[in-house]
Amino acid sequence: MSDSLREQMLKAGFKETTPKKTKAKHAKSNTSRQKQTASKQAKKNHSNEPSSMERANIAERKAIAERKRIKGEIKEIIDGNKVENTKGELAHSYLVGKRIKQMFINEECKNKLIAGELVITRLNGSTYLIPAEEGVRVKALNPDWVVITPTSDGSGDIDDEYADFQVPDDLQW
């Protein structure tokens, strides 16, 4: 047992390395560690900046929040100014896009609709009558919002082929 650990290792088949090679290996591994650390730092610094995908998501979330805010304001306008007790026996037809919708209203509301004092608007599948001034405010907030006025019901879009013919007073559409 007088053999040193070094001699025992050599007898076991391990090769002896010179100190220069060992230092070179350590130096080489140190530089590779430095490169790895530097690349990790670069990734960290780069990850602080949002990617184009993240920027698109942020912009989309902001747009959704803005649409929700506008819809909330429109809902407040409609809820605060809707005309109550509009139910009646008179049918009033109006266009929403390419579809004809119909609502039953009383005579007073029908006359105000025809005169342009009231407008029809929709919110969450329900139809409401609101004053024309409030309809203008709704359109200012969202130009695509459905606000039906007597001039926007599509009757002005038809060619004037029948302009020479008298419309009977008792005709209700």
Steps between C-alpha positions, in 0.01 A plus 500: 500500500790726462395584149355842468162558351664621183692179453196289574304691234775448244506129571123487460537634146440867535718726290709772646420845374735786503405815684508703174228287342286524811532876508410518133188286559396719790559812297299356211210404728509843663464675164210274402334578835548870437343463156204312647457765769520774239240329279268456801539870580421589139188282510391665825552847356319402181212346696433837665390633160164358388506297182287594202246236603482642853464853361211383281331339801544816704351711219210258462428510873502880493259502204265259678509712814420811295203328329369389840532853636308643203228235528468581871450869421241416235320271743486784755358738238233249393404395854484859621294636210284215368134577460283295734150370426539476125295182462192541288296355219660678204762304311809693395736332254862602457811369328807366680753421232304297247239372747162650571425520871168592656402644834160582644475851640231745605376784280693773684834320450412428136438871434826598674691241296357632175572861607861407581476577872576137591737245348522123529813334632595150606702374794570135583216375282239742635346798320465841664357839411722792603490874425664602173766709681612191691509306174745758368717452811495121451601537133781736604639236737467214250409578139424131434236480775145431381299821532195511273364841414216578258760592236716190555225243454598437139202673340726770352712240322224389265497655154237765451311296240180544697549863599208608281253274681308614804538286815168445679471657847374183660790285383710371786820312440 
